[in-house]
Amino acid sequence: MRRVRRRHSTILRAGALFGAAILICATASAMAAPPRFERDTPIIIAHVAPIVGRFAMHTEDDRRGVEMAVEDFNMNGGVLGREVIVVSRDPSMDPVRAAKVAEELITRSKVSFMVGALDSGVASAMSKVCQKYGVIFINTNSSAPSQAVEDAHRTKFVFDANAANYNRDLLHYALDDKPSKRVVLLVEDDVFGRSSAETARPYIAEAHGQIVGEISVPQAMPDPADVLGRVASLGADVVVAAITGDNQVKLMAQINPDVFNTQSWILGEADWEDLYPTPGIYRPLFGITWNWDFKTPGTAEFVERYRRLYGHTRMDYPGHVTHAAYLSTWALLTTIEQAGTTDNHAIIKRLEHFKFTAQERMQDDPAFMDPVSHHLQQSTYIATWKPNRDHPELSLKVLAHFTPEAARYERERTTQLESFEETPHYAP
């Protein structure tokens, strides 16, 4: 346990601890000795997320976080003396295709563990296959509330905050000063959109809001202007927009910022990949779990390392997608070492009670895995994006912080997981 924690501290603590090993790896020094592994059989982690379409950039940043965590362990002899290898597969955005990809990775490629998803429909399809075989699936960054309730599994662990964690606080924040409290639900026709809208309803009622309309938006959104016209016709005070990825970018680009002086728009969650590449588009209210300029312990060191590796790319600053992928993969590899085995039952039992210190999470509070829902309970933040074209990395402003308990989704307390007896043993 102490040995594993020290590995993470090389990333999270300042000064000399961040020096030789990380810098050598980042600069690919010819003088560096290659890591030594005690065993020949590698641990194979399959990173599965859509590489084309509206989550393509998210997938790249998710993979970066996974590879940064794997690098930490490989530089110190791997996990249980075995090298950790990352292979990437594109499950597409089609749940049927995603299930086939998961089946092939398990039965043909004999992968050890699976991470990724991003799209909640893809996550649901792949995690069913993983449960069938007993393969542990780390859902790094898909945020439909259903992932930790209806679509939860004994072998799946969800590390991103979900829309339900954000909705209560965002809705109270937006509705408290509105006299008529009229709300429109703008719902993307997919797992994330429908699940997010469903969790928003009781919170709207709790904040004394009145739903005056619900507009369904197809995944391939053809005409943002038509959607916005329908919203305007309903005369709402607050618009809850359960819209993700490029659809969110296209929609917000069509809105005159003056609209936000009289009408609040809640985006639920807005990823760095939706914000940073389009710095001129204003975003009113949304939730995040981390930002690169947090003053929390470890953040500056993590950002410094990321920029050494990826500072030459379009995404030259990390967002919370990379942050979540890094720490979820780190948690998985840490737990394998703590268990001393790759047996899934032993790892699951430890992951169910996994805890992060605030410093390890680079957040304001410790985080913990909920053993009932297999969803990480963590700090959440309300933010806004006010465009700064000269320095887009400075556009995000945090408005409020909430503890894990304050943001907790109550339905997760009654999640039903398969028993261990129903979960096959899998020891890659």
C-alpha positions as a printed Julia matrix, in Angstrom:
428×3 Matrix{Float64}:
   0.0     0.0     0.0
   2.75    2.44    0.99
   4.76    1.57   -2.13
   1.77    2.23   -4.38
   0.93    5.56   -2.77
   4.52    6.74   -3.3
   4.12    6.22   -7.03
   1.26    8.64   -7.21
   3.08   11.17   -5.06
   5.77   11.48   -7.72
   3.09   13.15   -9.81
   1.27   15.08   -7.13
   4.03   16.55   -4.99
   6.24   19.44   -5.98
   9.94   19.9    -6.59
  12.48   17.12   -6.78
   9.85   14.4    -6.54
   8.72   15.49  -10.0
  12.24   15.45  -11.42
  14.34   12.68  -12.84
  12.01    9.81  -13.71
   9.17   11.89  -15.14
  11.45   14.27  -17.01
  13.46   11.43  -18.49
  10.29    9.76  -19.75
   8.83   12.98  -21.11
  11.99   13.85  -23.08
  12.68   10.27  -24.17
  16.29   10.55  -23.05
  18.61    8.08  -24.76
  20.52    7.73  -21.49
  17.53    6.36  -19.57
  17.63    2.69  -18.7
  14.53    0.78  -19.87
  12.23   -0.41  -17.08
  12.72   -4.0   -15.92
   9.76   -6.37  -15.57
   9.88   -9.55  -13.53
   7.34  -11.47  -15.6
   6.96  -11.86  -19.36
   3.15  -11.87  -19.55
   1.85   -8.3   -19.82
  -1.35   -6.91  -18.35
  -3.38   -5.67  -21.32
  -5.75   -2.74  -20.84
  -8.15   -2.09  -23.71
  -9.03    1.56  -24.13
 -12.33    1.63  -26.0
 -13.92    4.93  -27.04
 -15.2     6.46  -30.31
 -12.37    7.92  -32.4
 -14.64    9.61  -34.95
 -17.74   11.71  -34.48
 -18.7    14.17  -31.78
 -16.56   12.58  -29.04
 -13.36   12.16  -31.07
 -11.42   14.83  -29.19
 -12.7    13.56  -25.85
 -11.41   10.09  -26.75
  -7.92   11.43  -27.46
  -7.78   13.22  -24.11
  -9.22   10.22  -22.29
  -6.53    7.99  -23.78
  -3.84   10.46  -22.73
  -4.93   10.17  -19.12
  -4.92    6.37  -19.28
  -1.45    6.28  -20.8
  -0.04    8.75  -18.25
  -1.2     6.47  -15.41
   0.19    3.36  -17.1
   3.51    5.12  -17.62
   3.74    5.81  -13.87
   3.61    2.12  -13.09
   5.76    0.85  -15.96
   8.58    3.21  -14.97
   8.63    1.39  -11.62
   8.58   -2.19  -12.88
   4.94   -2.53  -13.91
   2.17   -4.09  -11.85
   2.89   -7.33   -9.98
   6.13   -7.4   -11.97
   4.24   -7.31  -15.3
   4.38   -4.63  -17.95
   1.07   -2.83  -18.55
   0.17   -2.41  -22.22
  -2.61   -0.19  -23.58
  -4.4    -1.22  -26.79
  -7.03    1.0   -28.4
 -10.22   -0.02  -30.19
 -13.0     2.08  -31.69
 -16.41    0.8   -30.56
 -18.13    3.43  -32.75
 -21.25    5.18  -31.44
 -23.41    2.15  -32.19
 -24.2     0.11  -29.05
 -24.6    -3.09  -31.09
 -21.18   -2.62  -32.66
 -19.72   -1.67  -29.26
 -20.94   -4.95  -27.75
 -19.29   -6.92  -30.59
 -16.01   -5.06  -30.07
 -16.09   -5.84  -26.35
 -16.78   -9.52  -27.06
 -13.87   -9.72  -29.51
 -11.47   -8.01  -27.13
 -12.3   -10.5   -24.39
 -12.61  -13.76  -26.33
 -10.0   -13.21  -29.05
  -7.54  -10.61  -27.8
  -7.71  -11.88  -24.21
  -7.52   -8.39  -22.72
  -7.1    -8.09  -18.97
  -9.24   -5.03  -18.26
 -11.34   -2.52  -20.2
 -11.46    1.26  -19.75
 -13.07    4.21  -21.51
 -16.5     4.52  -23.22
 -17.32    8.29  -23.03
 -20.7     7.72  -24.7
 -23.14    6.31  -22.14
 -24.94    4.1   -24.67
 -21.59    2.56  -25.62
 -20.73    2.13  -21.94
 -24.0     0.33  -21.25
 -23.51   -2.09  -24.15
 -19.89   -2.91  -23.4
 -20.37   -3.25  -19.66
 -23.05   -5.93  -20.16
 -20.53   -7.99  -22.12
 -17.85   -7.4   -19.5
 -20.21   -8.56  -16.75
 -20.98  -11.71  -18.76
 -17.29  -12.7   -18.69
 -16.29  -11.11  -15.39
 -13.99   -8.51  -16.97
 -13.58   -5.35  -14.88
 -14.71   -2.29  -16.83
 -13.6     1.18  -15.74
 -16.05    3.78  -17.05
 -13.74    6.78  -17.11
 -15.87    9.56  -18.54
 -19.5     8.88  -19.41
 -21.88   10.79  -17.22
 -25.46    9.56  -17.62
 -26.99    9.03  -14.15
 -28.24    5.63  -15.34
 -24.64    4.36  -15.41
 -24.73    4.08  -11.62
 -28.34    2.89  -11.31
 -30.14    0.99  -14.08
 -26.96    0.22  -16.04
 -24.7    -0.57  -13.08
 -22.86   -3.91  -12.84
 -20.69   -5.7   -10.31
 -17.73   -5.52  -12.73
 -18.22   -1.84  -13.7
 -16.91    1.19  -11.83
 -17.91    4.73  -12.84
 -15.45    7.56  -12.13
 -17.0    10.66  -13.72
 -19.56   12.77  -11.89
 -22.96   12.48  -13.53
 -25.68   14.94  -14.47
 -27.66   14.15  -11.32
 -24.69   15.24   -9.19
 -24.8    18.64  -10.87
 -28.51   19.18  -11.54
 -29.78   19.9    -8.03
 -27.2    22.59   -7.31
 -27.35   24.08  -10.79
 -31.15   24.28  -10.76
 -31.33   25.95   -7.36
 -28.59   28.33   -8.44
 -30.51   29.27  -11.61
 -34.09   29.28  -10.27
 -33.76   30.95   -6.88
 -33.89   34.49   -8.29
 -36.45   33.8   -11.04
 -40.0    34.96  -10.18
 -42.0    32.7   -12.54
 -39.58   29.72  -12.57
 -40.62   28.41  -16.0
 -38.34   25.6   -17.21
 -37.81   23.98  -20.61
 -36.08   20.6   -20.94
 -33.91   20.31  -24.03
 -33.17   16.59  -24.3
 -30.7    14.82  -26.55
 -32.27   11.59  -27.78
 -29.73    9.2   -26.27
 -28.96    7.51  -22.96
 -27.29   10.57  -21.48
 -30.01   13.01  -22.53
 -32.97   10.95  -21.38
 -31.34    9.91  -18.1
 -30.25   13.48  -17.32
 -33.7    14.91  -17.99
 -35.32   12.29  -15.79
 -33.08   13.17  -12.85
 -33.72   16.9   -13.38
 -37.49   16.63  -12.92
 -37.59   16.12   -9.13
 -34.95   18.81   -8.62
 -37.0    21.27  -10.69
 -39.99   20.56   -8.45
 -37.8    20.88   -5.35
 -36.71   24.36   -6.53
 -40.4    25.25   -7.17
 -39.92   25.27  -10.93
 -42.6    24.51  -13.52
 -41.79   22.51  -16.66
 -43.49   24.28  -19.57
 -42.08   22.17  -22.39
 -39.75   19.37  -23.41
 -37.92   19.39  -26.73
 -36.24   16.25  -28.06
 -33.06   16.74  -30.1
 -31.74   13.95  -32.35
 -28.13   12.8   -31.89
 -27.39   14.08  -35.39
 -28.74   17.57  -34.72
 -29.61   18.96  -38.18
 -30.65   22.55  -37.49
 -29.75   24.34  -34.23
 -31.73   27.4   -35.35
 -34.95   25.37  -35.43
 -34.29   24.03  -31.93
 -33.61   27.52  -30.6
 -36.79   28.85  -32.24
 -38.84   26.23  -30.43
 -37.16   27.11  -27.14
 -37.85   30.83  -27.63
 -41.53   30.19  -28.31
 -42.01   28.69  -24.83
 -40.9    31.77  -22.87
 -38.85   29.92  -20.26
 -36.78   31.44  -17.45
 -34.42   28.45  -17.38
 -33.4    26.01  -20.11
 -31.97   22.68  -18.97
 -29.93   21.51  -21.96
 -28.95   17.84  -21.67
 -26.83   18.12  -24.82
 -23.27   16.8   -25.21
 -20.19   16.93  -27.42
 -20.27   18.72  -30.75
 -24.05   19.12  -30.52
 -23.56   21.35  -27.5
 -20.94   23.4   -29.37
 -23.17   23.85  -32.44
 -26.17   24.82  -30.33
 -24.41   27.35  -28.11
 -22.67   28.95  -31.11
 -26.1    29.99  -32.45
 -27.24   31.83  -29.31
 -26.84   35.59  -28.95
 -25.07   36.12  -25.59
 -27.62   38.81  -24.73
 -30.15   35.99  -24.24
 -28.31   34.96  -21.09
 -29.06   38.31  -19.44
 -32.69   37.25  -19.03
 -32.66   33.47  -19.49
 -30.45   30.96  -17.64
 -29.11   27.98  -19.56
 -27.93   24.94  -17.62
 -25.66   22.58  -19.55
 -25.27   19.96  -16.84
 -21.7    19.13  -17.73
 -19.44   20.86  -20.25
 -16.18   19.09  -20.99
 -12.92   20.94  -21.63
 -13.04   19.47  -25.15
 -16.33   21.32  -25.74
 -14.97   24.59  -24.35
 -11.29   25.13  -25.01
 -11.26   24.65  -28.83
 -14.15   27.14  -29.2
 -13.11   29.97  -26.89
 -15.45   32.57  -28.4
 -18.68   30.78  -27.45
 -20.18   31.85  -24.13
 -21.45   29.08  -21.81
 -23.56   30.13  -18.82
 -23.82   27.39  -16.15
 -22.38   23.89  -16.05
 -20.67   21.42  -13.76
 -17.06   20.19  -13.62
 -14.94   18.06  -11.31
 -11.55   19.72  -11.89
  -9.81   22.49  -13.81
  -6.16   23.0   -14.7
  -5.8    26.2   -12.65
  -7.16   24.83   -9.36
  -4.97   25.74   -6.4
  -5.43   22.27   -4.97
  -2.33   20.23   -4.05
  -0.88   18.31   -6.97
  -2.68   20.21   -9.72
   0.27   22.36  -10.82
   2.55   19.33  -11.02
   0.02   17.29  -13.02
  -0.47   20.16  -15.47
   3.29   20.65  -15.82
   3.74   17.01  -16.72
   0.85   17.06  -19.19
   2.25   20.14  -20.92
   5.66   18.54  -21.26
   4.02   15.66  -23.08
   1.23   17.4   -25.01
   1.95   21.14  -24.91
   2.56   21.08  -28.66
  -0.96   19.81  -29.44
  -4.27   21.56  -29.96
  -5.3    20.57  -26.43
  -2.19   21.99  -24.78
  -3.89   22.25  -21.38
  -5.59   19.27  -19.67
  -9.25   19.17  -18.73
 -11.27   17.0   -16.39
 -11.62   14.23  -19.0
  -7.85   13.61  -18.89
  -7.87   14.08  -15.12
 -10.64   11.49  -14.62
  -9.08    8.96  -17.01
  -5.71    9.3   -15.31
  -7.01    8.83  -11.78
  -9.46    6.03  -12.62
  -6.69    4.04  -14.32
  -4.37    4.8   -11.43
  -6.99    3.52   -9.0
  -7.38    0.28  -10.97
  -3.63   -0.41  -11.12
  -3.18    0.56   -7.47
  -5.92   -1.85   -6.44
  -4.39   -4.72   -8.43
  -1.14   -4.24   -6.54
  -2.93   -4.01   -3.21
  -4.82   -7.22   -3.97
  -1.61   -8.96   -5.09
  -3.53  -10.71   -7.87
  -5.41  -10.07  -11.1
  -8.39  -12.13   -9.9
 -11.43   -9.98  -10.56
 -13.3   -10.87   -7.36
 -10.36   -9.81   -5.19
  -9.92   -6.56   -7.11
 -13.63   -5.72   -7.09
 -13.85   -6.17   -3.32
 -11.03   -3.66   -2.88
 -12.25   -1.21   -5.51
 -15.67   -1.14   -3.83
 -14.06    0.53   -0.82
 -11.39    2.56   -2.6
 -10.67    6.01   -1.18
  -8.74    8.97   -2.55
  -7.28   11.68   -0.37
  -8.1    15.23   -1.47
  -4.47   15.59   -2.54
  -4.62   12.46   -4.7
  -7.79   13.73   -6.37
  -6.44   17.3    -6.72
  -9.83   18.41   -5.38
 -11.1    20.08   -2.2
 -12.41   16.93   -0.52
 -11.5    13.26   -0.23
 -13.38   11.0    -2.65
 -14.7     7.48   -2.12
 -16.16    4.68   -4.19
 -19.77    3.91   -3.3
 -19.89    0.12   -2.75
 -23.61    0.04   -3.61
 -23.57    1.85   -6.95
 -19.88    1.53   -7.92
 -19.86    5.28   -8.62
 -17.11    7.55   -7.28
 -18.45   10.21   -4.9
 -16.3    13.32   -5.33
 -16.15   17.12   -5.2
 -18.19   18.94   -7.84
 -18.09   22.56   -8.96
 -20.44   25.0   -10.71
 -18.63   26.94  -13.42
 -19.2    29.41  -16.23
 -17.24   30.12  -19.42
 -16.66   33.77  -20.27
 -14.69   33.96  -23.53
 -11.1    35.19  -23.37
  -9.88   34.92  -26.96
  -6.29   35.89  -26.18
  -5.99   33.39  -23.32
  -8.76   30.8   -23.71
  -7.27   28.7   -20.91
  -8.4    31.48  -18.53
 -12.03   31.56  -19.69
 -13.42   29.12  -17.15
 -14.53   30.57  -13.81
 -15.64   28.49  -10.83
 -18.72   29.87   -9.05
 -19.32   27.3    -6.3
 -17.97   24.08   -4.78
 -19.95   21.17   -3.35
 -18.8    18.25   -1.22
 -19.38   14.64   -2.31
 -22.29   14.25    0.1
 -23.93   17.51   -1.01
 -23.86   16.36   -4.65
 -24.88   12.76   -4.04
 -27.56   11.19   -6.25
 -29.99    9.58   -3.81
 -31.17    6.82   -6.19
 -27.67    5.32   -6.09
 -28.29    4.23   -2.51
 -30.65    1.53   -3.85
 -28.69    0.36   -6.91
 -28.89   -3.4    -7.46
 -25.68   -5.13   -8.59
 -25.18   -8.76   -9.57
 -23.94  -10.95   -6.74
 -20.42  -12.34   -6.68
 -21.96  -15.76   -7.26
 -23.45  -14.45  -10.51
 -20.14  -12.88  -11.57
 -17.66  -15.25  -13.27
 -14.07  -15.37  -12.01
 -11.6   -13.8   -14.43
  -7.88  -13.69  -13.65
  -5.91  -12.45  -16.67
